[in-house]
Amino acid sequence: MRTMDFKLSLADLKNHLQVFFESQNKMLPIISIQKTAQDIILVSATAGKPLTLGYLKESLASLPDDHLKISVSCGSQKALVFGYRLTQTQILFS
């Protein structure tokens, strides 16, 4: 998923939603965001306070390039974000 499509799809969602990565039936909190020349990396961990969707939107809004890839890292592994699903209080990237 590219940042332009990502920002558009998130625009109408509530900012208070907590951000998680769903991996092997586990929900791992997204605890930080890293920006590189090629992509945006949502950093997940086994523990920590999850970011809010509002914070994620603000971080993406400041990007000059709308064509960066969105990835999630968990430890030493990195995977592209292909989509997400919503619950009442969370957004789960996969």
C-alpha positions as CSV (number, residue, x, y, z in Angstrom):
1,M,0.0,0.0,0.0
2,R,1.3,3.5,-0.8
3,T,1.0,6.5,1.5
4,M,-1.4,8.4,-0.8
5,D,-3.9,5.5,-0.8
6,F,-3.3,4.8,2.9
7,K,-4.0,8.4,3.9
8,L,-7.2,8.6,1.8
9,S,-8.6,5.3,3.3
10,L,-7.9,6.5,6.9
11,A,-9.3,10.0,6.5
12,D,-12.8,9.4,7.9
13,L,-11.8,7.0,10.7
14,K,-11.8,8.1,14.3
15,N,-8.5,9.5,15.6
16,H,-8.8,7.8,19.0
17,L,-8.4,4.2,17.6
18,Q,-5.3,2.4,18.8
19,V,-3.0,1.0,16.2
20,F,-2.0,-2.6,16.1
21,F,-0.4,-5.2,13.8
22,E,-2.0,-8.5,13.5
23,S,0.4,-11.4,13.1
24,Q,-0.2,-15.1,13.6
25,N,-3.4,-14.4,15.6
26,K,-1.6,-12.0,17.9
27,M,-2.2,-8.3,18.2
28,L,1.1,-6.4,18.5
29,P,1.0,-2.6,19.3
30,I,2.5,-0.2,16.8
31,I,4.7,1.8,19.1
32,S,6.6,4.1,16.7
33,I,7.0,5.2,13.1
34,Q,10.2,5.3,11.1
35,K,10.6,7.2,7.8
36,T,13.2,6.1,5.2
37,A,13.8,7.2,1.7
38,Q,11.8,4.3,0.3
39,D,9.1,3.6,2.9
40,I,7.3,4.3,6.1
41,I,7.8,1.6,8.7
42,L,5.2,1.1,11.5
43,V,7.3,-0.5,14.3
44,S,5.5,-3.1,16.4
45,A,6.5,-4.8,19.6
46,T,5.3,-7.5,21.9
47,A,4.6,-4.9,24.6
48,G,4.2,-1.1,24.8
49,K,1.7,1.6,24.5
50,P,0.0,1.7,21.0
51,L,0.0,4.8,19.0
52,T,-3.4,6.4,18.1
53,L,-4.7,6.7,14.6
54,G,-4.7,10.5,15.0
55,Y,-0.9,10.4,15.7
56,L,-0.4,8.2,12.7
57,K,-2.4,10.5,10.4
58,E,-0.4,13.6,11.7
59,S,2.8,11.8,10.9
60,L,1.7,10.9,7.4
61,A,0.4,14.3,6.7
62,S,3.8,15.9,7.1
63,L,5.4,13.6,4.4
64,P,6.4,15.3,1.2
65,D,6.2,12.1,-0.9
66,D,2.8,10.3,-1.2
67,H,4.3,7.3,-3.0
68,L,6.2,5.7,-0.2
69,K,5.4,2.1,0.7
70,I,3.9,1.3,4.1
71,S,5.5,-1.5,6.0
72,V,5.3,-3.0,9.5
73,S,8.4,-4.3,11.3
74,C,8.3,-6.8,14.1
75,G,11.8,-7.6,15.5
76,S,14.0,-8.3,12.5
77,Q,11.2,-9.0,10.1
78,K,9.5,-6.5,7.8
79,A,6.3,-6.9,5.8
80,L,4.3,-4.7,3.5
81,V,0.9,-3.5,4.8
82,F,-1.9,-4.8,2.5
83,G,-4.9,-3.7,4.5
84,Y,-6.5,-3.3,7.8
85,R,-9.7,-4.1,9.8
86,L,-11.5,-2.1,12.4
87,T,-12.9,-3.0,15.8
88,Q,-14.6,-0.6,18.2
89,T,-11.4,0.7,19.7
90,Q,-8.6,-0.6,17.4
91,I,-7.3,-0.6,13.8
92,L,-5.5,-3.8,13.0
93,F,-3.0,-3.7,10.1
94,S,-2.1,-6.9,8.3
